[in-house]
Amino acid sequence: MTKIKNILKLEDEIKIIEAIGEMIWEKKEETDDFSALTDGEKVFVYVDIFEGAMGEGGFSFFFTSEAGDFVEDIIIAYKEIKAFTTAELISKAWSLFPAKTYSTDVEIRRNFIKKADETLIGAWEDLDEQFFSEEGEDIVSLIVDYIKANETEFGA
């Protein structure tokens, strides 16, 4: 039996995610980027990156950290796991940057955000509230369902 099949037998979804995450991050360590990962594993990683950044400090932290470098991939990843509401929230937060001012260079974003007025930060805080609300999507279940539906993409 493959490692992924054993992991998916776990009853606790958090334990499934932790085990899959450990397996993927070990695989990722083989390279400086995500090139060793399958598309399914990249989806998992992008969701993990975003969730971690949000836990650290919401959209403001996300956009001022390297996590914000992957905003487009993260939106796609949320759509892949069928978390359309979250994908839309991220898109709204991203759209608050004026046209053509968004950069995948974290230093450029930090400088822009430092100069931005309070309405940008306030709008992100409103979106943070939506993200963390009780009515939010069950990302844990959605990512576990995604892994189960794309089992061959994990541990390959």
C-alpha angles and dihedrals in degrees: 000000000000124000092247092054090053092049092050090054089068112108097211110079092205090056089050091053093046092050093046090046092051091049093049097044090051089052091046091055088070089074139030091240139026096277093113091058128091119236091259092051090050090054088054092048094049091050089047092050092051096044090050093050092048090051090053096053117324127251093331090059092041094056095042093050132068088259087077089064087077100048095126093047090046093053090050090048092054090050089050091056089045095249092138096157091055091045088054092049091052090048090051092050091048092047090061088078108090114252114289095003097101115102133184085220106097094208092056090050092048091052091048092048092048089057096041120106124247093264090075093052091042091052090050090050090053089052090047088058091052092047094051096040122118089245091062123118120276096246092176093060093041094053092046090050089049091051091049092049091048100035094144089061092064125078092004 
